[in-house]
Amino acid sequence: MNPILSLSLLAVVAYVTGKNAEQWRHRTIYQIITDRFSQGTTSGNSCDLHNYCGGTFKGIENNLDYIQNMGFTAIWISPVVQNIEGGYHGYWANNFFKVNQHFGTEQDLKDLVSECHKRDIYVMVDIVLNHVGPIGTDFGQISDFNQESYYHSRCQVVDYNNQYQVEHCRLADLPDLNQENDFVSKKIMDSVVWLTNTFDIDGLRIDTIPFISKDFWAKFKKECLVGKLNDIYVVGEVLNGDIAYVAPYANILGATLNYPLYFSIKSSYGQRQSMYNIRSVLNAEPSQFKHVEHLGTFVDNHDNSRFLNDFPDVSNFKNALTFQLFSKGIPIVYYGSEQLFNGGADPYNRETLWNHFNTNSEMYNFFKILVAFRKAHIDEIVTSDHVERYISDEFYAFSRGKVFIATTNVGSSYARVQHDVTYHPYDEGTLLCDLFYPTDCVKIENGEFTVVLLHGESKVFYPKSLM
């Protein structure tokens, strides 16, 4: 082979990075606010949640056992680029080609990713392409984008139903990048390629998707994600419960966070409204989303008050998570859920995890059972449809292959929920056992079995012969 051609091919191979959506379907994601996870050990100091608290890349690396032992196979970390002071969350960039020094060095980030990959853990990084940090009109503070012409006007978004305003005005007075400008468009796409290739990133979460035009996202998908990054998996944030509004963005980029399902989860499992709300969303999504299975599902995240803040019954929280972990999509669990964190609106839902690395806690073991089982049976789960098996106002059951999930929203004070299930995927005589209590088993007799949920518990049944 021509040595020059050989070198060229090697360069191309080295340039390709990232994992695609089908690869990510086999993962369960643990979401981390980098500044709040660990200062380097399992202990640390208290802090002002409105500012930097001291979490680092090295802190995450040092505590990967804590994450991996629950069964998680991917992490999502905060935006890593340099920020205006005070941007502990990572969403106030002032240099898209440098690493935030508060989190560590470039080498620290490379070390974190390398250690994750040694453990077969994917790394997803949050990115922001809509805006920069709060600098008013002092554009000289922003590397590369140091001229007013690189931004839209100074108008503020006040009417979120006005799409032109959403795309062309400032969100929370954050200078709004003008992606119609060729220089801006190219530079922000270059920054994504730099980030992904320099640090061997596996996937991307993209902030504030609706604040940029669909035309740009189509260009970004074609020229950057497909053209330069091997169609790396991305999940975009469209904070809206309207399927018709969210789906077009997901269909361009490949996936978004499943906010329509999130709101129905909080309604049905939190507010204890009818489970038919869940069914309504599940039935509506396939006709509008090209790939429901690629959407990111969640019960909590950094943009919304925690479930337990709004609805403090832990049994309902467990039911919501049980449903989420087995429903169609790629599940994302927000850090601190395993320690029953219950913070309210931002920044109080971004608590520090240090001093709370309790691997014997009730919820840590809950995740250890469910996420580890999901990991062990992931091929069966992702290749099997979500099939509704029984529904009432207070009870929802479904299957993925031979996995049978039974949930309720009645809460811990309700003594007993009982239903006979006749629509199921099992042969006569099959013995089904609950993952949480393996001696709690029921047999298929005369084509049916009885599900009994005590004090608002959830159950996940699997044939004993396959366990």
N, C-alpha and C positions, 0 to 999 in steps of 0.2 A: 504494500500500500504506500502511496505517496506520503512521506513523513509530514509534509505541510498539511495535507488533507487530514491525516490522522490526528494531528494536534488540534485542528479545527473541530473535528468531531468530539474530541475530549473536552474542548471548551464548551461546546453545546451541551454535552452531558452534565458538566459541572454547573451549568447555568440553570438547568431544570431542577425545580425543587417543589415542595409542597405535596399534600395528599388530596385526592379528589373526594367528592361527596360520598361515593360508594364505600371508600375506605373509612371515612368518618362515621358512616352508619354503624360500624362495629365498635364504636367508642362511647364511653360515658364520661361527660365532661364535669370537672370540678372548677368552678369559677372563683378566681382570687382577685381581691384588690391588693395589688402588690405592696402598697404602703401599709397595709393593715394586717398582713398575714404573719410575718415573723421578722424580728430585728436580727435574727441570726441564731437564736436559741429558742427554747420553748417558753422562756420567760422574757419580760420586758417591762418598760415603764409606761405609766399612763400618759395621756396626751390630750391636746385639744383636737377634736375630730374635724374641725374646720381647716386644719393645716396638716403639714407633714407629721407623721408619727414615727417614722423610722424603719418601716418594712423594706426589705431589700431582695434582690435576686438571690443572693447567697442565703438569705433566710428561707426562701422557698426550697432551694436546693438541699439545705440541711434537714428539711422536714418532709421530704418526699415519701419516706416510709409511712408517715401519718396519712397521707393521701392514698398511697398505693394499697395499704392494708385494708382500706374500705372497698377496694376493687376498682377504683377509678382508673381509666386508661388514657385520659387526656386532661390537660389544664388549660384554662383561658386566663391570661394575665392582663393587667392594665396596659394602656398605651405606654410604650417604652421610650418615646422620643423626648428630647429636652423641652421643658415647659417654663412658662412664666412662673416666677416665684409664687407659691401658694397652690400650684396645680398638682397637689398630691395625687389626684385621681388620674392625671395624664391627659386630660381633654383640653389643655390650654397650651398647645404647642407654640414654640418660638423658633425651633430648628428641627426640620423633619429628617435631618441626616446625622443627628447626634443623639446619644443615649442620655436619658435623664440621670444626672450624676447623683441624685438622691437615692436612686435604686441600686447604683453600682456602676461598674465600668462595662465597656463593650465585652471585655473578656469574662466578666462575671455573668453576663447574659449568655455568652457562648457556652460557658461551663454549665449553666443551668439547663440549656437545651440539650447539650451533650449528655448530661446525666439522665435527663428524661428519656432520651432516645436509647440509652443503655438499658433502661427499664421498660422499653416499649411503651412509653407514654408520649402521646402527641402533644405539641405545644401550639396553642392558638394565641395570637396577639391581637389586641384591640387597636384599631386605627381610626383616625379622624381626618376626613378630607374636606369637610364643610367649612371649618372656621379655624381661627388661631386664638391665642390667649387674649385676655381683656387689656388691650393697650390703647383704647380710645382711637385717636388718629395718629399716634406716634408709631407709624409703620416701620421706622428704622429699627425698632426692637426685634423685628421678625427677619430671620435669615432668609435670603432669596426673595421673599415676598415683601419687599421694603418700599413699595410704591403704592400710592392710592389706587392707581389704575388696575392693580391686581385684585381689587375687591369690588363688591357690589356697593350700592349707596349705603348711607348711615341710617336708613329707615329701620324701624324695629318691627319684629313680628308681633302683632297684637291680635290678628284674626287668623287662627289656625285653619279655618275653612277656606281661606283665600290662598290658593296654591301658588299664585304668582308671588304673593307676599312671603310665603313660607320659603320659596326658593331664592328670593332676591333681597331679603332684608335680614337684619341681624337677630339671631337667637340670643336672648339674654345679653344684648349689647356686645356680643363676640363678633369681631370683624369677619365678614362673610366672604370667603374666597370666590372669585369669579371664574368658574370652570369653563366659561365660554372663551376666556382668554387662552390662546394657544400655549403661551409660556407657562401659565398656571397649570393647565391641564397636563402638559408634558411633565412638569416638575413634580407634581404630586404623584403621578403614576411612576415616575422614576424613583420616588422615595419608597413606594411600596415594593418595587423590585429590589431596591437596595436592602431594605429591611428583611425581606423574605430570604434573599440569597445570602446575605452576610451572616445571618444568624440561623439559617436552616429551619425556618419556621414552617409548620405543617398546615396551618389554617389561619384565617383572619376573621375577626368580628369587626364589622364596620358600623360606626356611630352615625346617627342623624341622617339616615338615608333619604327621607322625603324632602329634606332641605336642599337637595341637589336634583337637577332635572333628570328625567328618565333618559334623555338623549345622552347625557354624560355617562350614566351608568351603563348604557348599551355599548358605548365606546370603550369604557373602562373594562367591561367584560371581554370584549373582542380583542383589544390591543394589549391589555395588561394581563388579565387573569388567564385567558386562553393563549394569547400570543407569546407571552414571556414567562408565565408561571405555571405551565402545564395544567391549566384549569384547576388551580388550587381551590379547595372548598372555602367559601366565605358565607357568613351568616350576617345579614344586615339587620339593623335596629329600625323598625317602623312601629313606633309606640302608638298603636291605634287598634281598636277592637273590631273594626269593620273589615271583613274579609275582602270585600270588593276594592277597598283602598290598599290593603297590604299586598294582595296577590300579584298585581302587576310588577311590583318591585322584586318580589321573590322570583317571578318568572323570568325577569331579566338577569338577575345576579345568580340565581340558582337556589337561594334560600334566604329566609329571614327568620327572626325570632317569631314564634307562634303566639303573638299577643292575643288574637281572637280566642285561642284555646285557653290561654292564661286567665283571661277575664271570666271565662265560663267556669274554670276550675275554682276561682275564688268565689264565684257566685254559688256554685253547687256545693262545694265542700266547706267553704268558709261561712257564707251567709245562710247555708242550709236551704237554699232554694232547690227547686226540683232538678233531679238528675237529667231530666229531659232537655235542660239547657246544654248539657254536655253533648247529648245525642245530636242536638240541632247543629252545633258547630262541626262535630265529626262528620255528619252527613253532608254538610254544605261545602266543606273545604275541597274535596277531591275534584269537584267540577270547576274550581277556579284556580287552584294551585296545580302546576304541572307535576310537582314532586312533594307531596305532603311528607313523605318519609325523610326528606332532607331538612325539614324545618327544625329549628331549635326549640325544644319544649322546656318549660321551667315553671317553678312555683314561686321562687324568690329571685330577685337580682338587686343590683345597686341603685336602680332608678325608681324603685317602688318600695313603699314601706313593707316590712317583712310580714309574712302570713300571720305569724304569732303575735304581732303587734295589733293587727286588726281582728284576729280570731284566736284567742289564747288557748283553745282546747287542743291539746297535743294529739289526741286521737284523730281529730279532723285533719291536722297537719300530716299525720302519717298516711291517712287515706289519700289525700291529695298527691303526696309523693309516690305512693304505691301506684296510683293511676298513671302519673306522669312517667315513671320509670319504665312502664311496659306499654304505654300507648305509642302510636306511630309517630316517629320523629327521632331526633337525636337529643337525648336528655342532658340537661345542664343543671347542676346542683350548686347553689350559692354557698360559699364558705360560711361556716358558723351555723348552718342548718343542723349539723351533727352535734352542736352544743346548745341547741334550742335558743339561739339568738333571736331577739324580738324587737330590734330597733325600728323606730318610726321612719319618717321621711329623711332624705338626704340632709345631713351626713350621718344621722343616727342609725341608719341601716348599714353603716360602713364601720362597724366596731373593730377593735383590735382583737386578734385571736390569741396573741401570746397570753400566757397564764391560763389558757383554756384548752390545752392539748390533751384532753381527757379521753383516752382510748377505751375507757370502761363505761362511758356514759351510755344512757339508754338509746339515744339517737345515733351515736357512733356505731353501736352494734346493730341497730336497725339498718343502716346503710351497708354495714359489713355483710349482712345476710343478703339483702336484695341486690346490691350492686355486684357482689361477687357471683351470685347466681346468674344475673344477667350476663356477666362476662363469660361464665362457663357455658352458657346456652345461647350465646349471641347469634350463631348462625341460624338456629331454629327460629329465634325471635324476629330477626330482620327479614327472613324469607317468608314469614307467615303473616297473613292479614290480621288486622285488628277486627275481631268478630264479636259483635255484641251478643251476649248469651242470656241476659236477663236485665230488665230495667223496671224500676218503680220510682216514685218521687224520692225515696230515701236510700235506694240500693242500685248499684250499677256493677254488673259483672261482664267480663269479656275474656277472650282467649287470644293467645298468640301461639299457634301450633298446639302443643300439649300443655302449655302453661295456662292456668285458669286463675284469673284475678278477680277477687270479690271485694268491693268497697262499699262504704256507707257514709252518710253525712249526719247521722243522728247525734253524735257526740258521746263522750264517756259516761254521761249520766243516764243514758238510755240502756236499759238492762239487756235487751235481746232483739236481734233482727234475724228472721228465719225465712228462707225461701227454698222451695223445691225446684231444682233445675232439670229440665227435660231436654233442652237444646244444648248439646255439648259434643265434644269430639272424641269421646272415649267409648271403648268396647265394654260390653256387659262384664261385670266382675272386676273391672279395673279398680285398684285401691289408690286413692288420691290422698296425699299427705301435705300438711301445711308447712311452708318453709320456716315459719317462726317457731312452731311447736311440732316437730316431726312425728310425735306420737299421736297427734290429732289427725286422724285419718277417717275417710268416708269411702264407702264402696258403691260403685254403680250397680244398682239393683232395679230390675224391671225398667231399665232405660233411664233412670233418674238418680239424683243424689240430693241431699239436703245440705244447704249452707247455713250455718249458725254463726252469727257474729255477736260477741258479747261485749258490752260496754264500749261500743263504737270502734271495735278493732277492725283491721283489714286482714285478709288472708290471701296467700298465693299458694295454690295447689299444684302439685306435680305428681305424675304416677310414681309410686314407690319403687316400682321395678326399674325406673330410669334414673333414680336419684343416686 
